Amino acid sequence: MSHFTNKRQNLITFLLLSPGLAGFFGLFFYPMLVTLFRSLRPEGQTSGWTLGNYAAFLSDPDFRGIIWLTFFLAITSTFLSILLSVPLALLLRRKPVGHRLFRLTILVPITVPGLIGALGLLLFWGSRGWFNLLLLQVFRLKAPLTINYTLTGLVIFYVWHYFSYTAITTLSTLEGLDPAFEEAARVAGATPWQVLRYIVIPLIMPGILSGSVLTFMAAFGAFSIPLITGGNYRPLSVAIYKQIGIFIPARWSAASAMAMIMAALQVVFLIFYMRILRRPMA
Amino acid sequence: MDDNMIELRNVTKRYGPIVANANVNLSVRRGELMTLLGPSGCGKTTALRCITGQVTPDEGRVFIDGVDVTDVPTHKRELGMVFQNFALFPHMTVYENVEFPLMIRRVPQGQRREMVMDALRLIRMESYAQHYPRQLSGGQQQRVGLARALVYHPKVLLLDEPLSNLDAKLREEMRFEIRDLISRLGITALYVTHDQAEALALSDRVAVMNAGRIEQVGTPDEIYESPRSRFVADFIGLSNFIRGKVLAIERGMAIVAVNHIKLMVPAAEGTQVGQDILVFIRPNDVRLFPVDFAKAENTFEGVVHKLTYLGDTIDYRVIVAEGVQIRVQTDGKVRFNAGEAVKVCLPEARCRVILE
């Protein structure tokens, strides 16, 4: 009897799990596997094995530049996102007038599709955009600043598009922080700066880190922003796209090898990050 | 020389239409442990925050050790404070928590270590120096909180409901430990609580607060024995209130008419003939006698309406005159049954007049 119910229960469990498993294998595992196989096939063929695609990319004179640019953009924009998010969160936590609208505004960059955002950014920061109009008309600058298609511009666009993740988690961690800790520090003699440095920042660090990893991962894999606004700056995702979007016939195997390298870098980074997070903190 | 360590002078604080503190005057003398007692929402937290500087009063001044600190920021007030939820820094060890005020003050390393260990020894936690707060019990955490507040020898110690997050038994133990520690150090302390038993057991003086005002300040004995208002009487311990009219005052005794009975009560200052007043007496001061008991002062016939057995005491509700119900608590030696006729005695010396 119990044996029978046990089997029955197992079956039910399996049936309930199956949509999830199907999704996991169909949408994640299978494409990854196909990409892996593709990266090991000679270009344009469906049989045979080769490491040539990896060798070709790794020995490409552009390879180092691409990897460096990808990391530079991801790390710089993550770092700037943190610098932007912490003061913003400290400000919004005090619930100033209009803080609700501001909270919504933070979400705009992740809700707007990358393509639309990118076009908007080009218009705003262009030599005839509002930013330069402000500089010329209000601050009386002689010539417009060139932002679009520069590295600085690209970093600004990355920050705009990906800082939300960091800002949201930082804000929610900060709002979950018991104000008694700060009061205790104040009464004990700490200046507002010391409270921030010794109490608030260390206590919200896990929130900052978990948000910034999202910003980093998204920035590392950014595609539409650098594709449209990058000009000559092509990070890994754009370089991959070039293999299938420009060459005829498309170089699927080369693209796949690059994608595998990209995935490997991300996994390595994640493991490294998890190590940091798991360090005993609070 | 001003001997008040903490003084609130005519402090008023409003939050929109709500008056949290209405013209509060409070002084804590040097070396004294004063309790600020009141129900939640009575303004005691606001008063405390005026002292710490987290709240700036709309009107009035705050003095610490004779210095007007009304406009001095919190971190420059040299206070020690213990919090209801302990507020130990979770990312620091016990040692680092206690060290924090010294680190902020840039006390030299060697001296710092000595002071931290002294403070930890004071609360018998020196062997827990390297533990994190989450590894400690509530009572241990609160002792560390005390050490952190005392380590830099602040001018005054503020305690904000420090025991209300602990279980009942521990609370009682800690009560004596805190009392003992404060007397040993001779530090001035202001203890905020809503627990009247705690206030009576701990304090040199108690300030009872209600609706943003200080109702009465006095020793625990004065507060308990001679409450000046209905609120104070009611808040601290059990009370009977009997409404009556003053018929006459003779040699300090007021004769009060309650329905068709007359009570003799020591007159309070300002009692006037013809005035409607309340007669107050604690249930355990009322005596019950068998109905054939010879008549004595303030003794009336009544009927036991209800009784509740409470172990060491029995709680009776006795109806004396029509509509006058008196609560009596006696030890269980002589017992009466519900419905039984009894004599109720309200000893004159135990009755108080409360003017409304």
HADDOCK unambig.tbl for C-alpha pairs under 7 A between the chains (distance, minus, plus):
assign (segid A and resid 180 and name CA) (segid B and resid 87 and name CA) 5.61 0.50 0.50
assign (segid A and resid 181 and name CA) (segid B and resid 87 and name CA) 5.20 0.50 0.50
assign (segid A and resid 181 and name CA) (segid B and resid 88 and name CA) 6.88 0.50 0.50
assign (segid A and resid 181 and name CA) (segid B and resid 89 and name CA) 6.30 0.50 0.50
assign (segid A and resid 184 and name CA) (segid B and resid 87 and name CA) 6.52 0.50 0.50
assign (segid A and resid 186 and name CA) (segid B and resid 74 and name CA) 6.13 0.50 0.50
assign (segid A and resid 186 and name CA) (segid B and resid 75 and name CA) 5.09 0.50 0.50
assign (segid A and resid 187 and name CA) (segid B and resid 52 and name CA) 6.83 0.50 0.50
assign (segid A and resid 187 and name CA) (segid B and resid 74 and name CA) 5.77 0.50 0.50
assign (segid A and resid 187 and name CA) (segid B and resid 75 and name CA) 5.36 0.50 0.50
assign (segid A and resid 187 and name CA) (segid B and resid 79 and name CA) 6.04 0.50 0.50
assign (segid A and resid 187 and name CA) (segid B and resid 80 and name CA) 6.67 0.50 0.50
assign (segid A and resid 187 and name CA) (segid B and resid 81 and name CA) 6.79 0.50 0.50
assign (segid A and resid 188 and name CA) (segid B and resid 75 and name CA) 6.56 0.50 0.50
assign (segid A and resid 188 and name CA) (segid B and resid 79 and name CA) 6.73 0.50 0.50
assign (segid A and resid 188 and name CA) (segid B and resid 80 and name CA) 6.40 0.50 0.50
assign (segid A and resid 188 and name CA) (segid B and resid 101 and name CA) 5.19 0.50 0.50
assign (segid A and resid 189 and name CA) (segid B and resid 75 and name CA) 3.94 0.50 0.50
assign (segid A and resid 189 and name CA) (segid B and resid 76 and name CA) 6.16 0.50 0.50
assign (segid A and resid 189 and name CA) (segid B and resid 78 and name CA) 6.77 0.50 0.50
assign (segid A and resid 189 and name CA) (segid B and resid 101 and name CA) 6.27 0.50 0.50
assign (segid A and resid 189 and name CA) (segid B and resid 104 and name CA) 6.65 0.50 0.50
assign (segid A and resid 190 and name CA) (segid B and resid 75 and name CA) 5.55 0.50 0.50
assign (segid A and resid 190 and name CA) (segid B and resid 104 and name CA) 6.01 0.50 0.50
assign (segid A and resid 191 and name CA) (segid B and resid 75 and name CA) 6.05 0.50 0.50
assign (segid A and resid 203 and name CA) (segid B and resid 91 and name CA) 6.92 0.50 0.50
assign (segid A and resid 281 and name CA) (segid B and resid 91 and name CA) 5.73 0.50 0.50
assign (segid A and resid 282 and name CA) (segid B and resid 90 and name CA) 5.42 0.50 0.50
assign (segid A and resid 282 and name CA) (segid B and resid 91 and name CA) 4.30 0.50 0.50
